[in-house]
Amino acid sequence: MNCYTKMFVFTTILLLGLHQIYASRPLEEEQWLHKNLIIQSLQRGTVRGSQKNPCSTVPGRSRGRCILTQKNFAGHVAHATPSF
C-alpha cells in the first residue's frame, strides 16, 4: 500500500472512532469536581412573578389577546432513534 493510502485509512478510522469518545465521561469525575478548580459563577437575575396566561384554553377564562409571537412552537426537534 502507498504511504498516503495508509495515512488516509488510519485518519478515517481515527475520526470514526472519535464519535464514540465524545459520548463518554471521564472516570473519577466526582474527584475532579471536589478539587480546587476556578469556576466562573454568575449572579442570579431577577425573577418575574407568575401572571395569568392569555392563551389559556379554558372556556370563559381567557380574556387576553394571544398573538402568534406568544405561542411557543418547537421546530426541528431532534428525535431519539428507536431502540429496537
Biopython code that builds the backbone (N, CA, C, O; Angstrom):
import numpy as np
from Bio.PDB.StructureBuilder import StructureBuilder

atoms = [
    (1, "MET", "N", (0.833, -1.186, 0.000)),
    (1, "MET", "CA", (0.000, 0.000, 0.000)),
    (1, "MET", "C", (0.878, 1.249, 0.000)),
    (1, "MET", "O", (1.985, 1.271, 0.538)),
    (2, "ASN", "N", (0.352, 2.242, -0.603)),
    (2, "ASN", "CA", (1.040, 3.521, -0.655)),
    (2, "ASN", "C", (1.013, 4.172, 0.733)),
    (2, "ASN", "O", (0.113, 3.898, 1.526)),
    (3, "CYS", "N", (1.973, 5.013, 1.022)),
    (3, "CYS", "CA", (2.048, 5.693, 2.322)),
    (3, "CYS", "C", (0.839, 6.596, 2.542)),
    (3, "CYS", "O", (0.313, 6.675, 3.652)),
    (4, "TYR", "N", (0.400, 7.275, 1.489)),
    (4, "TYR", "CA", (-0.759, 8.164, 1.609)),
    (4, "TYR", "C", (-2.046, 7.377, 1.820)),
    (4, "TYR", "O", (-2.950, 7.839, 2.516)),
    (5, "THR", "N", (-2.132, 6.205, 1.229)),
    (5, "THR", "CA", (-3.314, 5.366, 1.415)),
    (5, "THR", "C", (-3.395, 4.891, 2.860)),
    (5, "THR", "O", (-4.469, 4.897, 3.462)),
    (6, "LYS", "N", (-2.262, 4.483, 3.411)),
    (6, "LYS", "CA", (-2.242, 4.051, 4.809)),
    (6, "LYS", "C", (-2.623, 5.199, 5.738)),
    (6, "LYS", "O", (-3.365, 5.008, 6.701)),
    (7, "MET", "N", (-2.112, 6.386, 5.446)),
    (7, "MET", "CA", (-2.424, 7.546, 6.271)),
    (7, "MET", "C", (-3.905, 7.900, 6.176)),
    (7, "MET", "O", (-4.522, 8.278, 7.172)),
    (8, "PHE", "N", (-4.470, 7.779, 4.987)),
    (8, "PHE", "CA", (-5.894, 8.066, 4.800)),
    (8, "PHE", "C", (-6.759, 7.071, 5.569)),
    (8, "PHE", "O", (-7.721, 7.466, 6.227)),
    (9, "VAL", "N", (-6.425, 5.785, 5.490)),
    (9, "VAL", "CA", (-7.192, 4.757, 6.200)),
    (9, "VAL", "C", (-7.082, 4.968, 7.710)),
    (9, "VAL", "O", (-8.085, 4.877, 8.419)),
    (10, "PHE", "N", (-5.893, 5.246, 8.202)),
    (10, "PHE", "CA", (-5.697, 5.482, 9.634)),
    (10, "PHE", "C", (-6.482, 6.699, 10.104)),
    (10, "PHE", "O", (-7.117, 6.656, 11.158)),
    (11, "THR", "N", (-6.444, 7.783, 9.337)),
    (11, "THR", "CA", (-7.168, 9.002, 9.703)),
    (11, "THR", "C", (-8.670, 8.766, 9.695)),
    (11, "THR", "O", (-9.382, 9.261, 10.569)),
    (12, "THR", "N", (-9.154, 8.016, 8.716)),
    (12, "THR", "CA", (-10.588, 7.716, 8.637)),
    (12, "THR", "C", (-11.041, 6.908, 9.848)),
    (12, "THR", "O", (-12.072, 7.209, 10.448)),
    (13, "ILE", "N", (-10.279, 5.890, 10.203)),
    (13, "ILE", "CA", (-10.635, 5.066, 11.365)),
    (13, "ILE", "C", (-10.587, 5.900, 12.644)),
    (13, "ILE", "O", (-11.445, 5.759, 13.515)),
    (14, "LEU", "N", (-9.595, 6.756, 12.750)),
    (14, "LEU", "CA", (-9.474, 7.615, 13.928)),
    (14, "LEU", "C", (-10.665, 8.559, 14.052)),
    (14, "LEU", "O", (-11.221, 8.714, 15.139)),
    (15, "LEU", "N", (-11.058, 9.186, 12.958)),
    (15, "LEU", "CA", (-12.179, 10.128, 13.005)),
    (15, "LEU", "C", (-13.501, 9.431, 13.280)),
    (15, "LEU", "O", (-14.354, 9.986, 13.972)),
    (16, "LEU", "N", (-13.689, 8.226, 12.755)),
    (16, "LEU", "CA", (-14.920, 7.490, 13.031)),
    (16, "LEU", "C", (-14.971, 7.025, 14.488)),
    (16, "LEU", "O", (-16.057, 6.905, 15.056)),
    (17, "GLY", "N", (-13.833, 6.767, 15.087)),
    (17, "GLY", "CA", (-13.780, 6.350, 16.482)),
    (17, "GLY", "C", (-14.017, 7.491, 17.451)),
    (17, "GLY", "O", (-14.429, 7.249, 18.585)),
    (18, "LEU", "N", (-13.772, 8.727, 17.042)),
    (18, "LEU", "CA", (-13.970, 9.873, 17.929)),
    (18, "LEU", "C", (-15.434, 10.086, 18.278)),
    (18, "LEU", "O", (-15.742, 10.654, 19.326)),
    (19, "HIS", "N", (-16.331, 9.643, 17.426)),
    (19, "HIS", "CA", (-17.763, 9.815, 17.680)),
    (19, "HIS", "C", (-18.160, 9.131, 18.990)),
    (19, "HIS", "O", (-18.974, 9.669, 19.741)),
    (20, "GLN", "N", (-17.605, 7.970, 19.268)),
    (20, "GLN", "CA", (-17.922, 7.260, 20.498)),
    (20, "GLN", "C", (-17.235, 7.892, 21.701)),
    (20, "GLN", "O", (-17.765, 7.831, 22.810)),
    (21, "ILE", "N", (-16.088, 8.487, 21.509)),
    (21, "ILE", "CA", (-15.362, 9.110, 22.614)),
    (21, "ILE", "C", (-16.104, 10.339, 23.121)),
    (21, "ILE", "O", (-16.072, 10.627, 24.318)),
    (22, "TYR", "N", (-16.768, 11.063, 22.239)),
    (22, "TYR", "CA", (-17.492, 12.263, 22.645)),
    (22, "TYR", "C", (-18.598, 11.951, 23.648)),
    (22, "TYR", "O", (-18.940, 12.804, 24.467)),
    (23, "ALA", "N", (-19.158, 10.757, 23.599)),
    (23, "ALA", "CA", (-20.271, 10.395, 24.472)),
    (23, "ALA", "C", (-19.808, 9.868, 25.824)),
    (23, "ALA", "O", (-20.642, 9.623, 26.697)),
    (24, "SER", "N", (-18.522, 9.689, 26.023)),
    (24, "SER", "CA", (-18.040, 9.119, 27.274)),
    (24, "SER", "C", (-17.760, 10.203, 28.306)),
    (24, "SER", "O", (-17.558, 11.370, 27.970)),
    (25, "ARG", "N", (-17.754, 9.791, 29.562)),
    (25, "ARG", "CA", (-17.404, 10.693, 30.660)),
    (25, "ARG", "C", (-16.117, 10.184, 31.300)),
    (25, "ARG", "O", (-15.881, 8.976, 31.330)),
    (26, "PRO", "N", (-15.293, 11.076, 31.805)),
    (26, "PRO", "CA", (-14.040, 10.620, 32.419)),
    (26, "PRO", "C", (-14.301, 9.871, 33.721)),
    (26, "PRO", "O", (-15.265, 10.155, 34.433)),
    (27, "LEU", "N", (-13.433, 8.915, 34.020)),
    (27, "LEU", "CA", (-13.534, 8.197, 35.284)),
    (27, "LEU", "C", (-13.134, 9.127, 36.421)),
    (27, "LEU", "O", (-12.409, 10.101, 36.219)),
    (28, "GLU", "N", (-13.602, 8.823, 37.577)),
    (28, "GLU", "CA", (-13.319, 9.613, 38.777)),
    (28, "GLU", "C", (-13.760, 11.060, 38.606)),
    (28, "GLU", "O", (-13.060, 11.983, 39.021)),
    (29, "GLU", "N", (-14.907, 11.250, 38.003)),
    (29, "GLU", "CA", (-15.426, 12.597, 37.761)),
    (29, "GLU", "C", (-15.737, 13.318, 39.066)),
    (29, "GLU", "O", (-15.559, 14.532, 39.165)),
    (30, "GLU", "N", (-16.200, 12.577, 40.062)),
    (30, "GLU", "CA", (-16.537, 13.192, 41.341)),
    (30, "GLU", "C", (-15.300, 13.805, 41.997)),
    (30, "GLU", "O", (-15.391, 14.866, 42.615)),
    (31, "GLN", "N", (-14.159, 13.155, 41.870)),
    (31, "GLN", "CA", (-12.940, 13.690, 42.470)),
    (31, "GLN", "C", (-12.520, 14.972, 41.768)),
    (31, "GLN", "O", (-12.000, 15.882, 42.413)),
    (32, "TRP", "N", (-12.731, 15.060, 40.484)),
    (32, "TRP", "CA", (-12.391, 16.271, 39.735)),
    (32, "TRP", "C", (-13.241, 17.445, 40.198)),
    (32, "TRP", "O", (-12.773, 18.583, 40.230)),
    (33, "LEU", "N", (-14.479, 17.169, 40.554)),
    (33, "LEU", "CA", (-15.373, 18.243, 40.967)),
    (33, "LEU", "C", (-14.972, 18.832, 42.315)),
    (33, "LEU", "O", (-15.207, 20.014, 42.566)),
    (34, "HIS", "N", (-14.373, 18.029, 43.179)),
    (34, "HIS", "CA", (-14.034, 18.493, 44.521)),
    (34, "HIS", "C", (-12.653, 19.143, 44.605)),
    (34, "HIS", "O", (-12.285, 19.663, 45.659)),
    (35, "LYS", "N", (-11.892, 19.124, 43.531)),
    (35, "LYS", "CA", (-10.585, 19.783, 43.540)),
    (35, "LYS", "C", (-10.786, 21.291, 43.507)),
    (35, "LYS", "O", (-11.875, 21.777, 43.204)),
    (36, "ASN", "N", (-9.734, 22.017, 43.820)),
    (36, "ASN", "CA", (-9.799, 23.478, 43.840)),
    (36, "ASN", "C", (-9.754, 24.019, 42.416)),
    (36, "ASN", "O", (-8.709, 24.478, 41.955)),
    (37, "LEU", "N", (-10.848, 23.969, 41.743)),
    (37, "LEU", "CA", (-10.939, 24.482, 40.386)),
    (37, "LEU", "C", (-11.562, 25.869, 40.417)),
    (37, "LEU", "O", (-12.445, 26.148, 41.228)),
    (38, "ILE", "N", (-11.108, 26.708, 39.555)),
    (38, "ILE", "CA", (-11.675, 28.054, 39.459)),
    (38, "ILE", "C", (-12.813, 27.992, 38.443)),
    (38, "ILE", "O", (-12.589, 27.800, 37.248)),
    (39, "ILE", "N", (-14.016, 28.156, 38.932)),
    (39, "ILE", "CA", (-15.195, 28.087, 38.077)),
    (39, "ILE", "C", (-15.914, 29.423, 38.161)),
    (39, "ILE", "O", (-16.157, 29.945, 39.250)),
    (40, "GLN", "N", (-16.245, 29.963, 37.016)),
    (40, "GLN", "CA", (-16.949, 31.244, 36.983)),
    (40, "GLN", "C", (-18.414, 31.011, 37.332)),
    (40, "GLN", "O", (-19.047, 30.100, 36.799)),
    (41, "SER", "N", (-18.943, 31.824, 38.216)),
    (41, "SER", "CA", (-20.356, 31.740, 38.546)),
    (41, "SER", "C", (-20.969, 33.120, 38.401)),
    (41, "SER", "O", (-20.356, 34.125, 38.760)),
    (42, "LEU", "N", (-22.163, 33.160, 37.882)),
    (42, "LEU", "CA", (-22.862, 34.416, 37.662)),
    (42, "LEU", "C", (-23.958, 34.580, 38.698)),
    (42, "LEU", "O", (-24.523, 33.598, 39.178)),
    (43, "GLN", "N", (-24.257, 35.826, 39.041)),
    (43, "GLN", "CA", (-25.330, 36.087, 39.985)),
    (43, "GLN", "C", (-26.672, 35.836, 39.310)),
    (43, "GLN", "O", (-26.821, 35.994, 38.099)),
    (44, "ARG", "N", (-27.624, 35.450, 40.111)),
    (44, "ARG", "CA", (-28.949, 35.165, 39.596)),
    (44, "ARG", "C", (-29.667, 36.465, 39.286)),
    (44, "ARG", "O", (-29.600, 37.420, 40.060)),
    (45, "GLY", "N", (-30.345, 36.500, 38.166)),
    (45, "GLY", "CA", (-31.097, 37.686, 37.776)),
    (45, "GLY", "C", (-32.443, 37.746, 38.473)),
    (45, "GLY", "O", (-32.800, 36.848, 39.235)),
    (46, "THR", "N", (-33.179, 38.801, 38.209)),
    (46, "THR", "CA", (-34.492, 38.964, 38.823)),
    (46, "THR", "C", (-35.484, 37.998, 38.196)),
    (46, "THR", "O", (-35.399, 37.677, 37.011)),
    (47, "VAL", "N", (-36.414, 37.548, 39.003)),
    (47, "VAL", "CA", (-37.427, 36.604, 38.558)),
    (47, "VAL", "C", (-38.771, 37.302, 38.590)),
    (47, "VAL", "O", (-39.174, 37.852, 39.615)),
    (48, "ARG", "N", (-39.467, 37.276, 37.453)),
    (48, "ARG", "CA", (-40.796, 37.884, 37.409)),
    (48, "ARG", "C", (-41.806, 36.981, 38.111)),
    (48, "ARG", "O", (-41.666, 35.758, 38.120)),
    (49, "GLY", "N", (-42.811, 37.599, 38.690)),
    (49, "GLY", "CA", (-43.875, 36.836, 39.317)),
    (49, "GLY", "C", (-44.748, 36.167, 38.270)),
    (49, "GLY", "O", (-44.728, 36.546, 37.098)),
    (50, "SER", "N", (-45.506, 35.182, 38.690)),
    (50, "SER", "CA", (-46.366, 34.485, 37.741)),
    (50, "SER", "C", (-47.535, 35.376, 37.340)),
    (50, "SER", "O", (-48.041, 36.159, 38.144)),
    (51, "GLN", "N", (-47.950, 35.247, 36.098)),
    (51, "GLN", "CA", (-49.049, 36.039, 35.560)),
    (51, "GLN", "C", (-50.070, 35.107, 34.931)),
    (51, "GLN", "O", (-49.790, 33.936, 34.677)),
    (52, "LYS", "N", (-51.259, 35.645, 34.684)),
    (52, "LYS", "CA", (-52.276, 34.862, 34.003)),
    (52, "LYS", "C", (-51.851, 34.648, 32.562)),
    (52, "LYS", "O", (-51.247, 35.527, 31.948)),
    (53, "ASN", "N", (-52.161, 33.505, 32.037)),
    (53, "ASN", "CA", (-51.831, 33.179, 30.661)),
    (53, "ASN", "C", (-52.992, 33.602, 29.762)),
    (53, "ASN", "O", (-54.079, 33.035, 29.876)),
    (54, "PRO", "N", (-52.799, 34.584, 28.869)),
    (54, "PRO", "CA", (-53.891, 34.992, 27.991)),
    (54, "PRO", "C", (-54.200, 33.951, 26.931)),
    (54, "PRO", "O", (-55.249, 34.020, 26.290)),
    (55, "CYS", "N", (-53.322, 33.000, 26.733)),
    (55, "CYS", "CA", (-53.528, 31.969, 25.707)),
    (55, "CYS", "C", (-54.161, 30.715, 26.294)),
    (55, "CYS", "O", (-54.059, 29.642, 25.697)),
    (56, "SER", "N", (-54.802, 30.822, 27.433)),
    (56, "SER", "CA", (-55.398, 29.670, 28.091)),
    (56, "SER", "C", (-56.515, 29.088, 27.243)),
    (56, "SER", "O", (-57.213, 29.811, 26.532)),
    (57, "THR", "N", (-56.676, 27.773, 27.327)),
    (57, "THR", "CA", (-57.725, 27.107, 26.557)),
    (57, "THR", "C", (-58.959, 26.806, 27.400)),
    (57, "THR", "O", (-59.867, 26.118, 26.934)),
    (58, "VAL", "N", (-59.010, 27.306, 28.623)),
    (58, "VAL", "CA", (-60.167, 27.091, 29.475)),
    (58, "VAL", "C", (-61.279, 28.022, 28.997)),
    (58, "VAL", "O", (-61.072, 29.234, 28.943)),
    (59, "PRO", "N", (-62.457, 27.491, 28.650)),
    (59, "PRO", "CA", (-63.539, 28.342, 28.142)),
    (59, "PRO", "C", (-63.987, 29.365, 29.182)),
    (59, "PRO", "O", (-64.151, 29.040, 30.358)),
    (60, "GLY", "N", (-64.183, 30.600, 28.737)),
    (60, "GLY", "CA", (-64.665, 31.657, 29.602)),
    (60, "GLY", "C", (-63.598, 32.270, 30.485)),
    (60, "GLY", "O", (-63.884, 33.232, 31.198)),
    (61, "ARG", "N", (-62.402, 31.764, 30.467)),
    (61, "ARG", "CA", (-61.338, 32.273, 31.327)),
    (61, "ARG", "C", (-60.332, 33.149, 30.573)),
    (61, "ARG", "O", (-59.691, 34.007, 31.180)),
    (62, "SER", "N", (-60.189, 32.947, 29.280)),
    (62, "SER", "CA", (-59.169, 33.703, 28.546)),
    (62, "SER", "C", (-59.777, 34.996, 28.020)),
    (62, "SER", "O", (-60.565, 34.979, 27.075)),
    (63, "ARG", "N", (-59.417, 36.096, 28.623)),
    (63, "ARG", "CA", (-59.916, 37.398, 28.187)),
    (63, "ARG", "C", (-58.808, 38.208, 27.522)),
    (63, "ARG", "O", (-59.053, 39.302, 27.015)),
    (64, "GLY", "N", (-57.605, 37.679, 27.525)),
    (64, "GLY", "CA", (-56.483, 38.381, 26.920)),
    (64, "GLY", "C", (-56.372, 38.082, 25.436)),
    (64, "GLY", "O", (-57.093, 37.242, 24.898)),
    (65, "ARG", "N", (-55.473, 38.771, 24.796)),
    (65, "ARG", "CA", (-55.237, 38.566, 23.374)),
    (65, "ARG", "C", (-53.998, 37.690, 23.217)),
    (65, "ARG", "O", (-52.946, 38.003, 23.775)),
    (66, "CYS", "N", (-54.106, 36.628, 22.485)),
    (66, "CYS", "CA", (-52.997, 35.713, 22.270)),
    (66, "CYS", "C", (-52.518, 35.875, 20.834)),
    (66, "CYS", "O", (-53.226, 35.526, 19.890)),
    (67, "ILE", "N", (-51.312, 36.407, 20.678)),
    (67, "ILE", "CA", (-50.779, 36.574, 19.332)),
    (67, "ILE", "C", (-49.769, 35.470, 19.058)),
    (67, "ILE", "O", (-49.325, 34.782, 19.977)),
    (68, "LEU", "N", (-49.413, 35.307, 17.801)),
    (68, "LEU", "CA", (-48.564, 34.196, 17.395)),
    (68, "LEU", "C", (-47.185, 34.249, 18.044)),
    (68, "LEU", "O", (-46.593, 33.201, 18.302)),
    (69, "THR", "N", (-46.663, 35.436, 18.312)),
    (69, "THR", "CA", (-45.328, 35.526, 18.905)),
    (69, "THR", "C", (-45.313, 35.051, 20.346)),
    (69, "THR", "O", (-44.242, 34.767, 20.882)),
    (70, "GLN", "N", (-46.467, 34.954, 20.990)),
    (70, "GLN", "CA", (-46.512, 34.495, 22.370)),
    (70, "GLN", "C", (-46.589, 32.983, 22.465)),
    (70, "GLN", "O", (-46.348, 32.422, 23.534)),
    (71, "LYS", "N", (-46.916, 32.316, 21.380)),
    (71, "LYS", "CA", (-47.024, 30.866, 21.402)),
    (71, "LYS", "C", (-45.644, 30.257, 21.226)),
    (71, "LYS", "O", (-44.826, 30.756, 20.453)),
    (72, "ASN", "N", (-45.395, 29.189, 21.940)),
    (72, "ASN", "CA", (-44.108, 28.509, 21.855)),
    (72, "ASN", "C", (-44.252, 27.288, 20.959)),
    (72, "ASN", "O", (-44.947, 26.332, 21.304)),
    (73, "PHE", "N", (-43.599, 27.325, 19.822)),
    (73, "PHE", "CA", (-43.624, 26.213, 18.891)),
    (73, "PHE", "C", (-42.237, 25.597, 18.833)),
    (73, "PHE", "O", (-41.233, 26.308, 18.797)),
    (74, "ALA", "N", (-42.187, 24.289, 18.824)),
    (74, "ALA", "CA", (-40.901, 23.600, 18.703)),
    (74, "ALA", "C", (-40.684, 23.265, 17.238)),
    (74, "ALA", "O", (-41.537, 22.646, 16.601)),
    (75, "GLY", "N", (-39.564, 23.669, 16.716)),
    (75, "GLY", "CA", (-39.251, 23.374, 15.331)),
    (75, "GLY", "C", (-37.933, 22.646, 15.224)),
    (75, "GLY", "O", (-37.004, 22.910, 15.987)),
    (76, "HIS", "N", (-37.851, 21.747, 14.297)),
    (76, "HIS", "CA", (-36.643, 20.969, 14.038)),
    (76, "HIS", "C", (-36.160, 20.264, 15.306)),
    (76, "HIS", "O", (-35.003, 20.409, 15.703)),
    (77, "VAL", "N", (-37.035, 19.518, 15.923)),
    (77, "VAL", "CA", (-36.696, 18.813, 17.147)),
    (77, "VAL", "C", (-35.953, 17.534, 16.776)),
    (77, "VAL", "O", (-36.387, 16.798, 15.890)),
    (78, "ALA", "N", (-34.852, 17.271, 17.438)),
    (78, "ALA", "CA", (-34.086, 16.052, 17.198)),
    (78, "ALA", "C", (-34.715, 14.923, 18.000)),
    (78, "ALA", "O", (-34.748, 14.970, 19.230)),
    (79, "HIS", "N", (-35.206, 13.921, 17.310)),
    (79, "HIS", "CA", (-35.840, 12.788, 17.972)),
    (79, "HIS", "C", (-34.817, 11.683, 18.191)),
    (79, "HIS", "O", (-33.893, 11.508, 17.397)),
    (80, "ALA", "N", (-34.991, 10.950, 19.262)),
    (80, "ALA", "CA", (-34.110, 9.823, 19.542)),
    (80, "ALA", "C", (-34.404, 8.689, 18.573)),
    (80, "ALA", "O", (-35.543, 8.504, 18.144)),
    (81, "THR", "N", (-33.383, 7.943, 18.237)),
    (81, "THR", "CA", (-33.569, 6.811, 17.340)),
    (81, "THR", "C", (-34.252, 5.683, 18.092)),
    (81, "THR", "O", (-34.063, 5.548, 19.301)),
    (82, "PRO", "N", (-35.047, 4.868, 17.400)),
    (82, "PRO", "CA", (-35.713, 3.753, 18.071)),
    (82, "PRO", "C", (-34.689, 2.773, 18.634)),
    (82, "PRO", "O", (-33.632, 2.562, 18.037)),
    (83, "SER", "N", (-34.998, 2.181, 19.770)),
    (83, "SER", "CA", (-34.046, 1.288, 20.429)),
    (83, "SER", "C", (-34.237, -0.169, 20.050)),
    (83, "SER", "O", (-33.568, -1.036, 20.613)),
    (84, "PHE", "N", (-35.111, -0.461, 19.131)),
    (84, "PHE", "CA", (-35.318, -1.868, 18.778)),
    (84, "PHE", "C", (-34.537, -2.284, 17.589)),
    (84, "PHE", "O", (-34.611, -3.441, 17.176)),
]
sb = StructureBuilder()
sb.init_structure("model")
sb.init_model(0)
sb.init_chain("A")
sb.init_seg("    ")
for serial, (resi, resn, name, xyz) in enumerate(atoms, 1):
    if name == "N":
        sb.init_residue(resn, " ", resi, " ")
    sb.init_atom(name, np.array(xyz, "f"), 0.0, 1.0, " ", f" {name:<3s}", serial, name[0])
structure = sb.get_structure()
